[in-house]
């Protein structure tokens, strides 16, 4: 196993990601003891540079991070930890600590996927009158038929040269698929496992 390289203060940076969406949740630091605790308990532990002490994520808030995997980079001086996050990762009660945009535009990136998942999940748990998402979630036939309908519309758009129509229909299909996944309570980790098996099998 690769030996980790801690800095002169005995610390290594830890990037934490959501295991389902790859959303970056936070950055913290671990020392050798915190890393050992992660392996031992299956939950993230860090070393607080300001408090000079070891701490477990969620020990006060209940927003635990259950570890799915731990990787290191090519220099073995940074950790990437994928987790199943309970509640919010940020102490400001935000899903991710990386909330403020200093430059550029997020609208053309995959950041919409975890945000959309949160909205759909919230609609399922806390229905809102008049919500289109709730109309779908409350009607099995409707939520199933819409996926078929949107897939068909994307296929038809694919036969033409109208790029905007293709983009629109692709977005519609992704949204309706996500609603269906939430309706079914589909375990996405199992779906990803199937994709991984197919990939390794050369399919």
N, C-alpha and C positions, 0 to 999 in steps of 0.2 A: 504494500500500500504506500502511496506517495506521502512523504513527510511534509507536513504543512510548515510554511515559513511565516513565523510571527515577526512583527516589527520590533524595534528596539524597546518598546514599552510592553512587549509580550502579548500584543493584540493582533487580530486579523479581522479585516472588514467582512461583514456578512450581508449579502444582498438577499432579501426575502421576497419570494414571488408566490402568487396564488397558483396552486398546482393545476387548476382547471383552466384558467384563462391566461396564465403567464403574466398577469398584471403585477408590476413591481409595487410591493407594499411598503417596504421600509429598508433602511440601511442602519445597521448597528455594528458593534464590535464584540468579539468574543476572545477570551483568553483560553489557555489550554484546559482549564477547569470547566469553563462554560461549554466548550466543545465536547468534553467528556460527558457532561450532563445531558447534552443533546442526544448523544448516542445511547446513554443509559435510560433516559426517560421518554424519548420520542417526541419531546416538545422543545421549542426554542428557548435557549438560555443565552444571556449576553453579559458583558461586563460594562458597567456604567463608568465612564471616564469622569463624569462630574461627581458622582457619589462614591466612586472608588469601591464598588461592591458588585458582586454577582447578582443577577436578577433573572427571573423567568417571565417571559411575556405572558400577561394575563393573570399574574399572581394577585393583582389588586382589582383589575377591571373584569376578570373572567373572560377576556378576549384571547383565549389560548390559540397557539399555533401548533397544530399537530403535523409533525414532519413526514413528508412523503419521500423526499430524497435530498441528499447533500452532495454537491459537486464542488470541485475546485477548478480554478483556471489553469492555464498552461504554465504559469509561474508558481503555482501552489501557494500564492500569497493572498488569495481572496476566496471566500466561500459563496456559493449560490445554493440557497436552501428553498426548496419548494414545499409549501405547506397547505393544509386545509385550515383556513382562517375562521375562527368563531368571532362574530361581531366585527368591529372595526380594528384595523391595524394601527391607525394613528391615534395618539393621545388627545387629539382635538376632535375626536369622534367622526373622523373621516375614514372612508374605506382604505385609502392609501395616503401615506405621508407626502407623496409627490402630487400635489394638487395645484400649485401655482405655476402658470405658464409664463416663462420669462421671454421666450422667443418662439416664433413660428406659430403653427396652427395644428391643433389636434384633430380637427374634423375629418381629415383624410387618413386617419390612422386607426388601428384596431382597438383604441381605447374605448370606442363605443360598445364593444362586445361585453366586457364586464359590467359597464354601466347599464346596458340594456337588460342584462341578466338580473341585475339587482332590482330594476324597475318591475320586470315581469314577476319576479319572486315576491316582491312587496305587494303587487296587485293580487297575487294568489293568497297571500297571508292576510292582507288588509284590503278587501274589495272596495272599489270606488264606484259609486253610482254613475252610470253613463260612460264608463271606461270601455273602449273597444277591446282592450286586452281581457277585461273581465267577461265581456260577452263571449269571447272565444273560450276562455277557461271554464265557463259554466255550461258549455254546449259541446258535448263530445263530437257529434256529427259535424258541427261547424268547424271546430279546430282541425279535424282530420281532413275535411273536404277542402279547406283553404290551402293546405300544404299541396294537395294534388293540383288544385286550381293554379296556384302560383308557379309550381314546377312546370305545368303545361304552358303558361304564359311566357315563362323564361325560354322554354324550348322553341316556342313560336318566334319570339324575338330574336333568338339565335340564328334563325334562318334568314333574317334580313340584315340590313346594314345600318340600322338605327342604333348607334352606340348608346345614346341616352335612354332609349327604351330598354336595352339590355341591362344597363346599370340599374334602372328603376325596378325592373322585375327581379333582378338578383337580390336587391335590398329587401324587396317584399318577401321573397322566398326565405331569406335568412331570418327575418323577423318571425315569420309564421312557423318556421322550424323551431326556433327558440321557444316560442309559446307552447308548441306541442311537446317539446322535451320537458318543459316545466310541468305541463299538464300530466304527462306520464310519470313524472318523477324519475326520469331516466338518469341512471348513474353514469355520468360522462366519463369517469375514470375507467369504467368497464368498456365503454365505446372506444376510448383511446387505446385500451389494451388490445381490442380486436383489430384496430388499425395497425398497431405495432406488430401483431402476429402476422398480419397479411403482408406488411412491409418486409418483415424478416423472411417470410416464405416466398418472397419474390413475386407476389400477386400484383 
